[in-house]
Amino acid sequence: MPCLRPLVPLLLALAAAACELPTPNAPAERIGELPRWGEGFAMPKAAPASALGGGGGGDGTAPVKPGDTGDWTGGDATLGKGVYVAMCARCHGDLGEGGAMPDGKQVAALADTAWQTKVSDREIARTIVLGKDAMPSFMGELDRPKLAGVVAYIRTLKK
């Protein structure tokens, strides 16, 4: 096989040409212009419409807060109970009593009257969607009716 050794670079070049492999010297495609600082990074005047129903039509007079997810009142607590039992009860308890996880981290007591008073429906929805501290994000797992239902069900857990 010593006579094939000089052909190896030629065979590799032919294989690369046949497969149209990119090479380090190939020109890069333009992916668009980067905004200058202050243009594309500024706070939007109106929030874009989202899958969660927030934004999409502000009048531009008030700045939009990051994480503004809209109104979450009026959800179906019965639907929310099913979702809560399946996804939330293992950490927050069947009745929202909270407690400690096996690793020692504290879990919020959702039935606590003081907690229920200080937190808004929007904050509850935002925490469920984005996660917080040890709590994971459930963004890809809940649609708007289920999320509004969980918020409504959590409100029924008041002591």
OpenMM code with the backbone's topology and positions (N, CA, C; nanometers):
from openmm import Vec3, app, unit

residues = "MET PRO CYS LEU ARG PRO LEU VAL PRO LEU LEU LEU ALA LEU ALA ALA ALA ALA CYS GLU LEU PRO THR PRO ASN ALA PRO ALA GLU ARG ILE GLY GLU LEU PRO ARG TRP GLY GLU GLY PHE ALA MET PRO LYS ALA ALA PRO ALA SER ALA LEU GLY GLY GLY GLY GLY GLY ASP GLY THR ALA PRO VAL LYS PRO GLY ASP THR GLY ASP TRP THR GLY GLY ASP ALA THR LEU GLY LYS GLY VAL TYR VAL ALA MET CYS ALA ARG CYS HIS GLY ASP LEU GLY GLU GLY GLY ALA MET PRO ASP GLY LYS GLN VAL ALA ALA LEU ALA ASP THR ALA TRP GLN THR LYS VAL SER ASP ARG GLU ILE ALA ARG THR ILE VAL LEU GLY LYS ASP ALA MET PRO SER PHE MET GLY GLU LEU ASP ARG PRO LYS LEU ALA GLY VAL VAL ALA TYR ILE ARG THR LEU LYS LYS".split()
positions = [
    Vec3(0.0786, -0.1201, 0.0000),
    Vec3(0.0000, 0.0000, 0.0000),
    Vec3(0.0837, 0.1278, 0.0000),
    Vec3(0.2160, 0.1217, 0.0012),
    Vec3(0.2943, 0.2442, 0.0005),
    Vec3(0.2700, 0.3286, -0.1225),
    Vec3(0.2264, 0.2697, -0.2320),
    Vec3(0.2056, 0.3490, -0.3530),
    Vec3(0.0786, 0.4336, -0.3449),
    Vec3(-0.0129, 0.4085, -0.2499),
    Vec3(-0.1350, 0.4886, -0.2343),
    Vec3(-0.1137, 0.6118, -0.1468),
    Vec3(-0.0066, 0.6125, -0.0674),
    Vec3(0.0187, 0.7224, 0.0251),
    Vec3(0.0199, 0.8583, -0.0443),
    Vec3(0.0823, 0.8773, -0.1600),
    Vec3(0.0796, 1.0088, -0.2254),
    Vec3(-0.0590, 1.0466, -0.2758),
    Vec3(-0.1483, 0.9508, -0.2926),
    Vec3(-0.2823, 0.9799, -0.3433),
    Vec3(-0.3809, 1.0222, -0.2336),
    Vec3(-0.3438, 1.0012, -0.1077),
    Vec3(-0.4357, 1.0319, 0.0027),
    Vec3(-0.4784, 1.1788, 0.0013),
    Vec3(-0.3895, 1.2773, -0.0086),
    Vec3(-0.4352, 1.4169, -0.0114),
    Vec3(-0.5275, 1.4455, -0.1298),
    Vec3(-0.4984, 1.3852, -0.2439),
    Vec3(-0.5823, 1.4057, -0.3608),
    Vec3(-0.7207, 1.3465, -0.3398),
    Vec3(-0.7268, 1.2267, -0.2823),
    Vec3(-0.8564, 1.1624, -0.2550),
    Vec3(-0.9374, 1.2424, -0.1523),
    Vec3(-0.8726, 1.2945, -0.0508),
    Vec3(-0.9421, 1.3774, 0.0486),
    Vec3(-0.9961, 1.5053, -0.0145),
    Vec3(-0.9186, 1.5663, -0.1028),
    Vec3(-0.9635, 1.6887, -0.1704),
    Vec3(-1.0838, 1.6590, -0.2589),
    Vec3(-1.0800, 1.5479, -0.3299),
    Vec3(-1.1934, 1.5101, -0.4152),
    Vec3(-1.3173, 1.4792, -0.3327),
    Vec3(-1.2986, 1.4108, -0.2182),
    Vec3(-1.4126, 1.3793, -0.1317),
    Vec3(-1.4734, 1.5073, -0.0753),
    Vec3(-1.3902, 1.6017, -0.0367),
    Vec3(-1.4400, 1.7283, 0.0174),
    Vec3(-1.5157, 1.8059, -0.0892),
    Vec3(-1.4666, 1.8044, -0.2113),
    Vec3(-1.5348, 1.8757, -0.3195),
    Vec3(-1.6678, 1.8103, -0.3516),
    Vec3(-1.6715, 1.6760, -0.3457),
    Vec3(-1.7958, 1.6054, -0.3756),
    Vec3(-1.9003, 1.6284, -0.2672),
    Vec3(-1.8572, 1.6435, -0.1428),
    Vec3(-1.9496, 1.6630, -0.0313),
    Vec3(-1.9791, 1.8095, -0.0042),
    Vec3(-1.9113, 1.8972, -0.0720),
    Vec3(-1.9261, 2.0412, -0.0541),
    Vec3(-1.9072, 2.0826, 0.0916),
    Vec3(-1.8002, 2.0346, 0.1503),
    Vec3(-1.7691, 2.0708, 0.2870),
    Vec3(-1.7204, 2.2147, 0.2917),
    Vec3(-1.7599, 2.2896, 0.3940),
    Vec3(-1.7104, 2.4269, 0.4049),
    Vec3(-1.5621, 2.4258, 0.4382),
    Vec3(-1.4945, 2.5230, 0.3902),
    Vec3(-1.3521, 2.5347, 0.4179),
    Vec3(-1.3289, 2.6601, 0.4998),
    Vec3(-1.2185, 2.6657, 0.5724),
    Vec3(-1.1915, 2.7849, 0.6529),
    Vec3(-1.1768, 2.9111, 0.5686),
    Vec3(-1.1450, 2.8975, 0.4416),
    Vec3(-1.1242, 3.0140, 0.3562),
    Vec3(-1.2519, 3.0581, 0.2841),
    Vec3(-1.3617, 2.9830, 0.3005),
    Vec3(-1.4864, 3.0187, 0.2334),
    Vec3(-1.5415, 3.1472, 0.2947),
    Vec3(-1.5960, 3.2374, 0.2142),
    Vec3(-1.6515, 3.3610, 0.2698),
    Vec3(-1.7771, 3.3315, 0.3517),
    Vec3(-1.7922, 3.4025, 0.4615),
    Vec3(-1.9086, 3.3842, 0.5484),
    Vec3(-2.0283, 3.4579, 0.4908),
    Vec3(-2.1453, 3.4011, 0.5130),
    Vec3(-2.2679, 3.4686, 0.4699),
    Vec3(-2.3013, 3.5783, 0.5703),
    Vec3(-2.3584, 3.6872, 0.5227),
    Vec3(-2.3997, 3.7959, 0.6111),
    Vec3(-2.5226, 3.7526, 0.6885),
    Vec3(-2.5241, 3.7797, 0.8161),
    Vec3(-2.6392, 3.7439, 0.8982),
    Vec3(-2.7179, 3.8673, 0.9412),
    Vec3(-2.6843, 3.9795, 0.8909),
    Vec3(-2.7556, 4.1021, 0.9257),
    Vec3(-2.6650, 4.1983, 1.0000),
    Vec3(-2.7103, 4.3186, 1.0104),
    Vec3(-2.6327, 4.4222, 1.0768),
    Vec3(-2.6583, 4.4165, 1.2270),
    Vec3(-2.5535, 4.4351, 1.3042),
    Vec3(-2.5686, 4.4461, 1.4481),
    Vec3(-2.6094, 4.5895, 1.4811),
    Vec3(-2.7042, 4.6058, 1.5723),
    Vec3(-2.7420, 4.7427, 1.6080),
    Vec3(-2.6303, 4.8098, 1.6867),
    Vec3(-2.6192, 4.9398, 1.6697),
    Vec3(-2.5240, 5.0154, 1.7498),
    Vec3(-2.5797, 5.0258, 1.8906),
    Vec3(-2.4922, 5.0417, 1.9862),
    Vec3(-2.5363, 5.0490, 2.1252),
    Vec3(-2.6393, 5.1605, 2.1418),
    Vec3(-2.7503, 5.1282, 2.2027),
    Vec3(-2.8541, 5.2273, 2.2262),
    Vec3(-2.9695, 5.2155, 2.1294),
    Vec3(-2.9483, 5.1545, 2.0111),
    Vec3(-3.0587, 5.1403, 1.9156),
    Vec3(-3.1386, 5.0142, 1.9448),
    Vec3(-3.0796, 4.8984, 1.9186),
    Vec3(-3.1511, 4.7726, 1.9344),
    Vec3(-3.1590, 4.7243, 2.0766),
    Vec3(-3.0866, 4.7893, 2.1665),
    Vec3(-3.0845, 4.7444, 2.3043),
    Vec3(-3.1731, 4.8299, 2.3944),
    Vec3(-3.2398, 4.9275, 2.3393),
    Vec3(-3.3234, 5.0155, 2.4192),
    Vec3(-3.4521, 4.9452, 2.4596),
    Vec3(-3.5160, 4.9924, 2.5642),
    Vec3(-3.6426, 4.9369, 2.6097),
    Vec3(-3.7484, 4.9628, 2.5034),
    Vec3(-3.8235, 4.8609, 2.4623),
    Vec3(-3.9257, 4.8830, 2.3609),
    Vec3(-4.0386, 4.9702, 2.4141),
    Vec3(-4.1023, 5.0431, 2.3243),
    Vec3(-4.2152, 5.1270, 2.3636),
    Vec3(-4.3373, 5.0417, 2.3946),
    Vec3(-4.3556, 4.9329, 2.3222),
    Vec3(-4.4669, 4.8414, 2.3462),
    Vec3(-4.4130, 4.6997, 2.3456),
    Vec3(-4.4686, 4.6169, 2.4309),
    Vec3(-4.4223, 4.4789, 2.4385),
    Vec3(-4.4683, 4.4017, 2.3162),
    Vec3(-4.3828, 4.3148, 2.2637),
    Vec3(-4.4268, 4.2306, 2.1528),
    Vec3(-4.5293, 4.1294, 2.2020),
    Vec3(-4.6172, 4.0861, 2.1139),
    Vec3(-4.7143, 3.9841, 2.1510),
    Vec3(-4.6390, 3.8569, 2.1844),
    Vec3(-4.6846, 3.7845, 2.2849),
    Vec3(-4.6180, 3.6615, 2.3229),
    Vec3(-4.7171, 3.5475, 2.3293),
    Vec3(-4.6648, 3.4282, 2.3380),
    Vec3(-4.7497, 3.3103, 2.3482),
    Vec3(-4.8285, 3.3115, 2.4782),
    Vec3(-4.7795, 3.3859, 2.5768),
    Vec3(-4.8489, 3.3931, 2.7047),
    Vec3(-4.9548, 3.5013, 2.7069),
    Vec3(-4.9659, 3.5764, 2.6005),
    Vec3(-5.0716, 3.6758, 2.5906),
    Vec3(-5.0346, 3.8141, 2.6358),
    Vec3(-4.9123, 3.8366, 2.6783),
    Vec3(-4.8727, 3.9696, 2.7216),
    Vec3(-4.8313, 4.0541, 2.6039),
    Vec3(-4.8417, 4.1837, 2.6190),
    Vec3(-4.7920, 4.2767, 2.5177),
    Vec3(-4.8760, 4.2801, 2.3931),
    Vec3(-4.8162, 4.3361, 2.2882),
    Vec3(-4.8803, 4.3386, 2.1579),
    Vec3(-4.9794, 4.4493, 2.1387),
    Vec3(-4.9475, 4.5695, 2.1712),
    Vec3(-5.0414, 4.6759, 2.1401),
    Vec3(-5.0422, 4.7886, 2.2398),
    Vec3(-4.9289, 4.8139, 2.3039),
    Vec3(-4.9226, 4.9279, 2.3947),
    Vec3(-4.9284, 5.0569, 2.3166),
    Vec3(-4.9695, 5.1634, 2.3839),
    Vec3(-4.9800, 5.2914, 2.3145),
    Vec3(-4.8477, 5.3664, 2.3130),
    Vec3(-4.7454, 5.3104, 2.3786),
    Vec3(-4.6132, 5.3711, 2.3737),
    Vec3(-4.5914, 5.4789, 2.4773),
    Vec3(-4.6892, 5.5057, 2.5638),
    Vec3(-4.6732, 5.6124, 2.6614),
    Vec3(-4.6003, 5.5653, 2.7866),
    Vec3(-4.6135, 5.4393, 2.8246),
    Vec3(-4.5469, 5.3889, 2.9440),
    Vec3(-4.4461, 5.2820, 2.9038),
    Vec3(-4.3291, 5.2833, 2.9669),
    Vec3(-4.2318, 5.1795, 2.9328),
    Vec3(-4.2821, 5.0420, 2.9759),
    Vec3(-4.2444, 4.9423, 2.9019),
    Vec3(-4.2846, 4.8061, 2.9310),
    Vec3(-4.1813, 4.7441, 3.0233),
    Vec3(-4.2277, 4.6794, 3.1294),
    Vec3(-4.1357, 4.6139, 3.2212),
    Vec3(-4.0980, 4.4771, 3.1651),
    Vec3(-3.9725, 4.4377, 3.1761),
    Vec3(-3.9349, 4.3030, 3.1340),
    Vec3(-4.0140, 4.2001, 3.2133),
    Vec3(-4.0637, 4.0989, 3.1464),
    Vec3(-4.1391, 3.9942, 3.2137),
    Vec3(-4.2851, 4.0264, 3.2321),
    Vec3(-4.3341, 4.1372, 3.1750),
    Vec3(-4.4751, 4.1717, 3.1852),
    Vec3(-4.5540, 4.0682, 3.1053),
    Vec3(-4.6334, 3.9885, 3.1757),
    Vec3(-4.7007, 3.8767, 3.1098),
    Vec3(-4.8509, 3.8947, 3.0983),
    Vec3(-4.9007, 4.0121, 3.1272),
    Vec3(-5.0437, 4.0351, 3.1121),
    Vec3(-5.1231, 3.9990, 3.2360),
    Vec3(-5.2540, 3.9907, 3.2202),
    Vec3(-5.3467, 3.9649, 3.3295),
    Vec3(-5.3703, 3.8148, 3.3441),
    Vec3(-5.3665, 3.7642, 3.4668),
    Vec3(-5.3826, 3.6208, 3.4908),
    Vec3(-5.5009, 3.5897, 3.5805),
    Vec3(-5.5914, 3.6838, 3.5982),
    Vec3(-5.7098, 3.6575, 3.6794),
    Vec3(-5.8137, 3.5825, 3.5970),
    Vec3(-5.9061, 3.5161, 3.6651),
    Vec3(-6.0185, 3.4508, 3.5977),
    Vec3(-5.9892, 3.3145, 3.5390),
    Vec3(-5.8824, 3.2479, 3.5821),
    Vec3(-5.8528, 3.1141, 3.5319),
    Vec3(-5.9464, 3.0102, 3.5914),
    Vec3(-5.9489, 2.8922, 3.5325),
    Vec3(-6.0318, 2.7804, 3.5774),
    Vec3(-5.9557, 2.7037, 3.6859),
    Vec3(-5.9991, 2.7196, 3.8115),
    Vec3(-5.9298, 2.6574, 3.9241),
    Vec3(-5.9386, 2.5050, 3.9184),
    Vec3(-6.0443, 2.4491, 3.8606),
    Vec3(-6.0561, 2.3038, 3.8489),
    Vec3(-5.9484, 2.2491, 3.7551),
    Vec3(-5.9305, 2.3135, 3.6405),
    Vec3(-5.8231, 2.2761, 3.5484),
    Vec3(-5.6888, 2.2950, 3.6170),
    Vec3(-5.6731, 2.4058, 3.6881),
    Vec3(-5.5488, 2.4357, 3.7574),
    Vec3(-5.5145, 2.3344, 3.8646),
    Vec3(-5.6151, 2.2786, 3.9326),
    Vec3(-5.5898, 2.1785, 4.0368),
    Vec3(-5.5250, 2.0540, 3.9767),
    Vec3(-5.5744, 2.0102, 3.8627),
    Vec3(-5.5155, 1.8936, 3.7969),
    Vec3(-5.3701, 1.9165, 3.7594),
    Vec3(-5.3410, 2.0355, 3.7068),
    Vec3(-5.2034, 2.0693, 3.6692),
    Vec3(-5.1174, 2.0804, 3.7949),
    Vec3(-5.1708, 2.1440, 3.8993),
    Vec3(-5.0968, 2.1610, 4.0246),
    Vec3(-5.0603, 2.0250, 4.0844),
    Vec3(-5.1575, 1.9340, 4.0913),
    Vec3(-5.1314, 1.8022, 4.1487),
    Vec3(-5.0231, 1.7294, 4.0689),
    Vec3(-5.0287, 1.7413, 3.9371),
    Vec3(-4.9322, 1.6722, 3.8510),
    Vec3(-4.7935, 1.7350, 3.8527),
    Vec3(-4.7846, 1.8672, 3.8662),
    Vec3(-4.6561, 1.9344, 3.8458),
    Vec3(-4.6019, 2.0106, 3.9662),
    Vec3(-4.6859, 2.0490, 4.0594),
    Vec3(-4.6416, 2.1391, 4.1662),
    Vec3(-4.6418, 2.0750, 4.3047),
    Vec3(-4.7358, 1.9827, 4.3266),
    Vec3(-4.7571, 1.9276, 4.4610),
    Vec3(-4.6363, 1.8526, 4.5146),
    Vec3(-4.5562, 1.7934, 4.4266),
    Vec3(-4.4414, 1.7160, 4.4769),
    Vec3(-4.3432, 1.8041, 4.5532),
    Vec3(-4.3376, 1.9322, 4.5231),
    Vec3(-4.2474, 2.0230, 4.5956),
    Vec3(-4.3233, 2.1125, 4.6937),
    Vec3(-4.4365, 2.1674, 4.6490),
    Vec3(-4.5098, 2.2643, 4.7315),
    Vec3(-4.6118, 2.1997, 4.8231),
    Vec3(-4.6334, 2.0689, 4.8117),
    Vec3(-4.7287, 1.9984, 4.8975),
    Vec3(-4.8683, 1.9978, 4.8380),
    Vec3(-4.9464, 1.8961, 4.8757),
    Vec3(-5.0818, 1.8804, 4.8223),
    Vec3(-5.1708, 2.0007, 4.8521),
    Vec3(-5.1495, 2.0620, 4.9683),
    Vec3(-5.2326, 2.1763, 5.0090),
    Vec3(-5.1547, 2.3070, 5.0087),
    Vec3(-5.0396, 2.3082, 4.9414),
    Vec3(-4.9593, 2.4297, 4.9321),
    Vec3(-4.8843, 2.4635, 5.0585),
    Vec3(-4.8602, 2.3627, 5.1442),
    Vec3(-4.7955, 2.3882, 5.2724),
    Vec3(-4.6455, 2.4137, 5.2623),
    Vec3(-4.5839, 2.3814, 5.1501),
    Vec3(-4.4410, 2.4059, 5.1331),
    Vec3(-4.3582, 2.3153, 5.2210),
    Vec3(-4.2412, 2.3605, 5.2594),
    Vec3(-4.1542, 2.2811, 5.3452),
    Vec3(-4.0140, 2.2754, 5.2906),
    Vec3(-3.9441, 2.1678, 5.3262),
    Vec3(-3.8048, 2.1520, 5.2857),
    Vec3(-3.7911, 2.0371, 5.1867),
    Vec3(-3.7054, 2.0572, 5.0873),
    Vec3(-3.6726, 1.9527, 4.9906),
    Vec3(-3.5701, 1.8594, 5.0543),
    Vec3(-3.5487, 1.7411, 4.9956),
    Vec3(-3.4479, 1.6499, 5.0510),
    Vec3(-3.3081, 1.7116, 5.0614),
    Vec3(-3.2759, 1.8073, 4.9722),
    Vec3(-3.1442, 1.8709, 4.9789),
    Vec3(-3.1393, 1.9867, 5.0785),
    Vec3(-3.2490, 2.0105, 5.1500),
    Vec3(-3.2526, 2.1135, 5.2532),
    Vec3(-3.3041, 2.2486, 5.2073),
    Vec3(-3.3243, 2.2696, 5.0777),
    Vec3(-3.3759, 2.3979, 5.0294),
    Vec3(-3.5227, 2.4125, 5.0676),
    Vec3(-3.5596, 2.5344, 5.1054),
    Vec3(-3.6971, 2.5630, 5.1457),
    Vec3(-3.7848, 2.5891, 5.0244),
    Vec3(-3.9061, 2.5393, 5.0298),
    Vec3(-4.0037, 2.5586, 4.9233),
    Vec3(-4.1124, 2.6509, 4.9768),
    Vec3(-4.1530, 2.7467, 4.8959),
    Vec3(-4.2536, 2.8437, 4.9387),
    Vec3(-4.3831, 2.7754, 4.9780),
    Vec3(-4.4425, 2.8239, 5.0874),
    Vec3(-4.5743, 2.7771, 5.1308),
    Vec3(-4.6783, 2.8615, 5.0585),
    Vec3(-4.7376, 2.8050, 4.9561),
    Vec3(-4.8317, 2.8799, 4.8729),
    Vec3(-4.9630, 2.9093, 4.9445),
    Vec3(-4.9938, 2.8343, 5.0502),
    Vec3(-5.1173, 2.8556, 5.1247),
    Vec3(-5.1024, 2.9617, 5.2335),
    Vec3(-4.9826, 3.0091, 5.2554),
    Vec3(-4.9566, 3.1084, 5.3587),
    Vec3(-5.0277, 3.2397, 5.3258),
    Vec3(-5.1064, 3.2877, 5.4196),
    Vec3(-5.1853, 3.4092, 5.3969),
    Vec3(-5.0964, 3.5300, 5.3682),
    Vec3(-4.9863, 3.5425, 5.4412),
    Vec3(-4.8960, 3.6567, 5.4193),
    Vec3(-4.8375, 3.6513, 5.2780),
    Vec3(-4.7971, 3.5334, 5.2323),
    Vec3(-4.7428, 3.5199, 5.0964),
    Vec3(-4.8502, 3.5511, 4.9939),
    Vec3(-4.9714, 3.4986, 5.0139),
    Vec3(-5.0820, 3.5218, 4.9209),
    Vec3(-5.1143, 3.6711, 4.9098),
    Vec3(-5.1016, 3.7440, 5.0201),
    Vec3(-5.1326, 3.8866, 5.0206),
    Vec3(-5.0281, 3.9680, 4.9452),
    Vec3(-4.9018, 3.9317, 4.9610),
    Vec3(-4.7967, 4.0151, 4.9018),
    Vec3(-4.7675, 3.9856, 4.7551),
    Vec3(-4.8084, 3.8699, 4.7021),
    Vec3(-4.7746, 3.8334, 4.5647),
    Vec3(-4.8964, 3.8526, 4.4730),
    Vec3(-4.8718, 3.9048, 4.3540),
    Vec3(-4.9807, 3.9258, 4.2576),
    Vec3(-4.9955, 3.8035, 4.1685),
    Vec3(-5.1089, 3.7943, 4.1010),
    Vec3(-5.1311, 3.6849, 4.0056),
    Vec3(-5.0240, 3.6868, 3.8969),
    Vec3(-4.9867, 3.8044, 3.8524),
    Vec3(-4.8837, 3.8189, 3.7491),
    Vec3(-4.7499, 3.7646, 3.7977),
    Vec3(-4.7149, 3.7914, 3.9240),
    Vec3(-4.5886, 3.7404, 3.9786),
    Vec3(-4.5902, 3.5886, 3.9899),
    Vec3(-4.7042, 3.5319, 4.0272),
    Vec3(-4.7152, 3.3864, 4.0356),
    Vec3(-4.6948, 3.3262, 3.8966),
    Vec3(-4.7642, 3.3803, 3.7965),
    Vec3(-4.7531, 3.3294, 3.6594),
    Vec3(-4.6097, 3.3435, 3.6091),
    Vec3(-4.5481, 3.4562, 3.6358),
    Vec3(-4.4109, 3.4805, 3.5896),
    Vec3(-4.3139, 3.3812, 3.6529),
    Vec3(-4.3306, 3.3532, 3.7814),
    Vec3(-4.2431, 3.2585, 3.8496),
    Vec3(-4.2607, 3.1179, 3.7931),
    Vec3(-4.3847, 3.0792, 3.7641),
    Vec3(-4.4096, 2.9472, 3.7068),
    Vec3(-4.3455, 2.9374, 3.5688),
    Vec3(-4.3598, 3.0407, 3.4896),
    Vec3(-4.3071, 3.0384, 3.3531),
    Vec3(-4.1547, 3.0436, 3.3511),
    Vec3(-4.0947, 3.1324, 3.4286),
    Vec3(-3.9500, 3.1536, 3.4234),
    Vec3(-3.8711, 3.0734, 3.5254),
    Vec3(-3.9382, 3.0261, 3.6309),
    Vec3(-3.8678, 2.9588, 3.7389),
    Vec3(-3.8066, 3.0617, 3.8330),
    Vec3(-3.7640, 3.0158, 3.9499),
    Vec3(-3.7036, 3.1067, 4.0471),
    Vec3(-3.6251, 3.0232, 4.1477),
    Vec3(-3.5026, 3.0643, 4.1740),
    Vec3(-3.4142, 2.9924, 4.2647),
    Vec3(-3.4055, 2.8453, 4.2223),
    Vec3(-3.4487, 2.7527, 4.3077),
    Vec3(-3.4398, 2.6096, 4.2750),
    Vec3(-3.5561, 2.5620, 4.1880),
    Vec3(-3.6580, 2.6451, 4.1738),
    Vec3(-3.7754, 2.6054, 4.0942),
    Vec3(-3.7433, 2.6151, 3.9449),
    Vec3(-3.7717, 2.5083, 3.8699),
    Vec3(-3.7436, 2.5121, 3.7259),
    Vec3(-3.8486, 2.5927, 3.6496),
    Vec3(-3.8181, 2.6241, 3.5269),
    Vec3(-3.9121, 2.6925, 3.4375),
    Vec3(-4.0093, 2.5904, 3.3785),
    Vec3(-4.1360, 2.6285, 3.3694),
    Vec3(-4.2377, 2.5442, 3.3066),
    Vec3(-4.2901, 2.6099, 3.1792),
    Vec3(-4.2076, 2.6923, 3.1161),
    Vec3(-4.2487, 2.7699, 2.9989),
    Vec3(-4.3015, 2.6826, 2.8855),
    Vec3(-4.2334, 2.5765, 2.8520),
    Vec3(-4.2734, 2.4949, 2.7389),
    Vec3(-4.3803, 2.3926, 2.7702),
    Vec3(-4.4243, 2.3854, 2.8959),
    Vec3(-4.5160, 2.2799, 2.9357),
    Vec3(-4.6593, 2.3265, 2.9593),
    Vec3(-4.6807, 2.4559, 2.9735),
    Vec3(-4.8140, 2.5062, 3.0051),
    Vec3(-4.8596, 2.6083, 2.9015),
    Vec3(-4.9837, 2.5926, 2.8566),
    Vec3(-5.0410, 2.6957, 2.7710),
    Vec3(-5.1113, 2.7976, 2.8615),
    Vec3(-5.1654, 2.9018, 2.8020),
    Vec3(-5.2268, 3.0092, 2.8797),
    Vec3(-5.3421, 2.9623, 2.9684),
    Vec3(-5.4389, 2.8825, 2.9198),
    Vec3(-5.5479, 2.8389, 3.0080),
    Vec3(-5.4986, 2.7565, 3.1278),
    Vec3(-5.4016, 2.6692, 3.1069),
    Vec3(-5.3506, 2.5887, 3.2178),
    Vec3(-5.2772, 2.6760, 3.3189),
    Vec3(-5.1977, 2.7698, 3.2704),
    Vec3(-5.1235, 2.8575, 3.3604),
    Vec3(-5.2194, 2.9456, 3.4407),
    Vec3(-5.3192, 3.0018, 3.3746),
    Vec3(-5.4197, 3.0832, 3.4461),
    Vec3(-5.4954, 2.9970, 3.5457),
    Vec3(-5.5197, 2.8709, 3.5117),
    Vec3(-5.5865, 2.7792, 3.6028),
    Vec3(-5.5032, 2.7499, 3.7263),
    Vec3(-5.3725, 2.7316, 3.7090),
    Vec3(-5.2845, 2.7076, 3.8238),
    Vec3(-5.2844, 2.8289, 3.9148),
    Vec3(-5.2772, 2.9481, 3.8575),
    Vec3(-5.2808, 3.0704, 3.9372),
    Vec3(-5.4125, 3.0761, 4.0172),
    Vec3(-5.5241, 3.0471, 3.9512),
    Vec3(-5.6549, 3.0478, 4.0197),
    Vec3(-5.6594, 2.9439, 4.1299),
    Vec3(-5.6057, 2.8254, 4.1042),
    Vec3(-5.6067, 2.7203, 4.2069),
    Vec3(-5.5196, 2.7592, 4.3246),
    Vec3(-5.4020, 2.8174, 4.2998),
    Vec3(-5.3149, 2.8599, 4.4098),
    Vec3(-5.3869, 2.9605, 4.4981),
    Vec3(-5.4695, 3.0440, 4.4387),
    Vec3(-5.5470, 3.1413, 4.5185),
    Vec3(-5.6495, 3.0726, 4.6084),
    Vec3(-5.6932, 2.9516, 4.5752),
    Vec3(-5.7896, 2.8804, 4.6609),
    Vec3(-5.7207, 2.8144, 4.7805),
    Vec3(-5.5897, 2.8123, 4.7863),
    Vec3(-5.5157, 2.7432, 4.8913),
    Vec3(-5.4985, 2.8281, 5.0168),
    Vec3(-5.5514, 2.9505, 5.0207),
    Vec3(-5.5339, 3.0379, 5.1369),
    Vec3(-5.5811, 2.9683, 5.2638),
    Vec3(-5.5019, 2.9874, 5.3702),
    Vec3(-5.5403, 2.9316, 5.5008),
    Vec3(-5.6414, 3.0214, 5.5676),
] * unit.nanometer
topology = app.Topology()
chain = topology.addChain("A")
for resn in residues:
    res = topology.addResidue(resn, chain)
    for name in ("N", "CA", "C"):
        topology.addAtom(name, app.Element.getBySymbol(name[0]), res)
